[in-house]
Amino acid sequence: MNKLKTILLGIIILVSTLGMMNIEKTSAQSYNNDIQIRKYFVNVTTNKEYFSISEKIFFEIKNGTFSDKTIFVFVQDAAESISASISDKIVNLSKSMDGENYYINLSNYNISTATFKLDINYMLPCSVNFITKKTLYTTEEILVTLDNKLIFNSKNTLPNAIIKVVLPTEKKDFSLWYYIAYVSVIALIGCVVILLVSYLKGKSKKEEIDTPEILELKKKLLLDSLKELEKEYRSKKISDHTYTRLREEYKSQAVDVMKKLDEIKK
């Protein structure tokens, strides 16, 4: 029995020791004094259904080299369609053991220079109202822009600093259904306005025709116009064609007015 307890205790100690070694290894990998970031640019572009994120990270290896050739980066959990490249060459992002960060093994990509640029692109759903960054290395300057306008700037940021930048919850563009509904409402209002104006014009016109005073005034104006037309024609100020056309038009309008006056009197 005592022998069994001793064996179990030994197993527990061994597992605990391995776990501690594993944790220490992860911690050591997530921070390296030989690595620092000169510039960290984060550009956020608003779209209809999501935020498009483009990151440019300028790394520098202080001593010209580092032992494990591994760098770590942080990308928030809500990110979708993540891609990365170094000098326009696609690189593989792998999840770290802690499940929070990503890492890149540079030995697979023949990175020989002391400075290089890492590009990371991904999307965030429109429901996300902030972007989160965690600096895993000393960062001289980090800048966040929204649609090419600077919204955050920090210098000499220490490792493991967490930065949250609020994003706008209202998008510039309407969704398709909101746009259709908006146009439909405007069109409906336009139709109502047109019908109302037409109704008022028709009512006004009807009231104008049915009013004897207005009809009498029209009759007088038309008869005066005919007399004036005769004078202009006799003095040879207008042509035969113009005289004939205007005379027929005035006479026709005068006859219509007199007929309406007769109908009202009846």
C-alpha positions in Angstrom: 0.0 0.0 0.0 2.8 2.4 1.0 4.6 1.5 -2.2 1.5 2.4 -4.3 1.3 5.8 -2.6 4.9 6.4 -3.3 4.4 5.6 -7.0 1.3 7.9 -7.3 3.1 10.7 -5.5 6.0 10.4 -7.9 3.7 10.5 -10.9 2.0 13.7 -9.6 5.4 15.4 -9.0 6.5 14.4 -12.5 3.3 15.8 -14.2 3.6 19.0 -12.1 7.2 19.5 -13.1 6.4 19.0 -16.8 3.5 21.5 -16.5 5.8 24.1 -14.9 8.4 23.5 -17.6 5.7 23.9 -20.3 4.5 27.2 -18.8 8.0 28.6 -18.4 8.7 27.7 -22.1 5.5 29.5 -23.3 6.3 32.5 -21.1 9.9 32.7 -22.4 8.7 32.5 -26.0 6.1 35.2 -25.6 8.7 37.8 -24.7 12.3 38.2 -26.1 14.5 41.1 -25.2 16.3 40.8 -28.5 13.1 41.7 -30.4 11.4 45.1 -30.5 8.9 46.9 -32.7 9.8 50.2 -34.3 6.4 51.1 -35.8 3.0 49.4 -35.4 0.4 50.7 -37.8 -3.3 49.5 -37.6 -5.6 50.8 -40.2 -9.4 50.2 -39.9 -11.6 50.6 -42.9 -15.4 50.6 -42.4 -17.6 48.5 -44.8 -21.3 47.7 -44.8 -21.1 44.5 -42.8 -17.7 44.4 -41.3 -14.5 46.3 -40.4 -11.5 45.5 -42.6 -8.2 45.6 -40.6 -4.7 46.0 -42.1 -1.7 45.9 -39.8 1.9 46.7 -40.6 4.4 45.8 -38.0 8.1 46.8 -38.3 10.3 44.4 -36.3 13.9 44.9 -35.4 16.3 42.3 -34.0 18.7 44.2 -31.7 21.6 41.8 -31.9 21.2 40.9 -35.5 20.0 37.4 -34.6 17.9 35.5 -32.0 18.0 31.9 -31.0 14.6 30.3 -31.7 13.7 32.4 -34.8 10.1 32.8 -33.6 8.0 35.9 -33.3 4.6 36.3 -31.6 1.7 38.5 -32.5 -1.7 39.2 -31.0 -5.0 39.1 -33.0 -8.3 39.4 -31.1 -10.6 36.4 -31.0 -13.4 37.9 -33.2 -11.0 38.2 -36.2 -12.0 36.4 -39.4 -10.2 35.6 -42.6 -6.7 36.2 -41.1 -3.7 36.3 -43.5 -0.1 37.4 -43.0 2.9 38.1 -45.2 6.5 39.2 -44.9 8.0 41.1 -47.9 4.9 40.1 -49.9 5.5 36.4 -49.2 2.6 34.6 -47.4 3.6 33.2 -44.0 1.8 30.8 -41.8 0.2 32.0 -38.5 0.0 29.3 -35.9 -1.8 29.5 -32.6 0.5 29.6 -29.6 0.2 27.1 -26.7 -1.7 29.7 -24.5 -4.3 30.0 -27.3 -4.2 33.8 -27.1 -1.4 34.7 -29.5 -0.1 33.6 -32.9 3.5 32.8 -33.8 5.6 32.6 -36.9 8.7 30.5 -37.2 11.0 32.7 -39.3 13.5 29.9 -40.0 11.0 28.6 -42.6 11.1 31.9 -44.6 14.9 32.7 -44.8 14.6 36.0 -43.0 18.2 37.2 -42.8 17.9 40.9 -42.2 17.8 42.5 -38.8 14.7 44.5 -39.7 11.6 43.3 -41.6 7.9 44.2 -42.0 5.0 41.9 -41.1 1.6 42.5 -42.8 -1.5 41.1 -41.1 -5.0 41.4 -42.6 -8.3 40.3 -41.2 -12.0 41.3 -40.7 -14.0 42.1 -37.7 -17.9 41.7 -37.7 -19.9 44.9 -37.5 -21.1 43.8 -34.0 -17.6 44.4 -32.6 -17.4 48.0 -31.3 -13.7 48.0 -30.4 -10.4 46.8 -31.6 -8.0 45.2 -29.1 -4.2 45.1 -29.3 -1.7 43.6 -27.0 2.0 44.6 -27.4 4.1 41.5 -26.8 7.4 43.4 -27.3 8.6 46.9 -26.6 7.0 49.1 -29.2 8.4 52.5 -30.0 5.1 53.8 -31.6 1.7 52.4 -32.3 -0.8 54.2 -34.5 -4.5 53.3 -35.2 -6.4 55.0 -38.0 -10.0 54.8 -39.0 -10.7 55.3 -42.7 -7.2 56.9 -42.9 -7.9 59.3 -40.0 -5.7 59.0 -36.9 -7.8 58.0 -33.8 -5.0 56.6 -31.5 -1.3 57.1 -31.0 1.0 55.8 -28.3 4.8 55.9 -27.9 7.3 53.7 -26.0 4.7 51.1 -25.1 6.0 48.3 -22.8 5.4 44.6 -23.4 2.0 43.0 -22.4 0.2 46.4 -22.6 -3.4 46.0 -23.6 -4.9 48.7 -25.9 -8.6 49.1 -26.7 -9.8 51.6 -29.3 -13.6 52.1 -29.6 -15.0 51.8 -33.1 -18.1 53.5 -34.4 -21.3 51.5 -34.0 -23.1 53.4 -36.7 -21.9 52.6 -40.2 -21.8 55.2 -43.0 -23.7 53.0 -45.4 -27.2 51.6 -45.1 -27.8 47.9 -45.5 -29.7 46.9 -48.7 -33.0 46.4 -46.9 -32.8 49.7 -45.1 -32.0 51.4 -48.4 -35.0 49.7 -50.2 -37.3 50.7 -47.3 -35.9 54.3 -47.4 -36.4 54.6 -51.2 -39.9 53.1 -50.9 -41.0 55.6 -48.2 -39.6 58.5 -50.3 -41.4 57.3 -53.4 -44.7 56.9 -51.4 -44.4 60.4 -50.0 -43.7 61.7 -53.5 -46.8 60.0 -54.9 -48.9 61.4 -52.2 -47.6 64.9 -52.8 -48.2 64.6 -56.6 -51.7 63.4 -56.1 -52.4 66.1 -53.5 -51.0 68.8 -55.8 -53.0 67.5 -58.8 -56.2 67.4 -56.7 -55.7 71.0 -55.5 -54.9 72.2 -59.0 -58.0 70.4 -60.4 -60.1 71.9 -57.6 -58.6 75.3 -58.1 -59.2 75.0 -61.9 -62.7 73.9 -61.4 -63.5 76.7 -59.0 -61.9 79.2 -61.4 -64.1 77.9 -64.3 -67.3 77.9 -62.3 -66.8 81.4 -61.0 -68.8 83.9 -63.1 -66.6 86.8 -62.2 -63.5 85.1 -63.6 -65.4 84.0 -66.7 -66.6 87.6 -67.4 -63.0 88.8 -66.9 -61.7 86.2 -69.4 -64.4 87.2 -71.9 -63.5 90.9 -71.7 -59.8 90.2 -72.0 -60.3 87.9 -75.0 -62.6 90.5 -76.8 -60.1 93.2 -76.1 -57.3 91.0 -77.4 -59.3 90.5 -80.7 -59.7 94.3 -81.1 -56.0 94.9 -80.4 -55.1 92.2 -82.9 -57.3 93.8 -85.6 -55.5 97.2 -85.0 -52.0 95.5 -85.2 -53.0 93.7 -88.4 -54.4 96.9 -90.1 -51.3 98.8 -89.3 -49.3 95.9 -90.9 -47.3 95.2 -87.7 -48.0 91.4 -87.9 -48.1 89.0 -90.8 -51.2 87.3 -92.2 -50.2 84.0 -90.8 -49.8 85.3 -87.2 -53.0 87.3 -87.5 -55.0 84.3 -88.6 -53.6 81.9 -86.0 -54.1 84.3 -83.1 -57.5 85.3 -84.2 -58.8 81.7 -84.4 -57.3 81.0 -81.0 -58.8 84.0 -79.3 -62.2 83.4 -80.9 -62.2 79.8 -79.9 -61.4 80.7 -76.2 -64.0 83.4 -76.2 -66.7 81.1 -77.5 -65.8 78.5 -74.8 -66.0 81.2 -72.1 -69.4 82.4 -73.3 -70.8 78.9 -73.5 -69.8 78.3 -69.8 -71.4 81.6 -68.8 -74.6 80.6 -70.5 -74.5 77.2 -68.7 -74.1 79.0 -65.3 -77.0 81.4 -66.1 -79.3 78.5 -66.9 
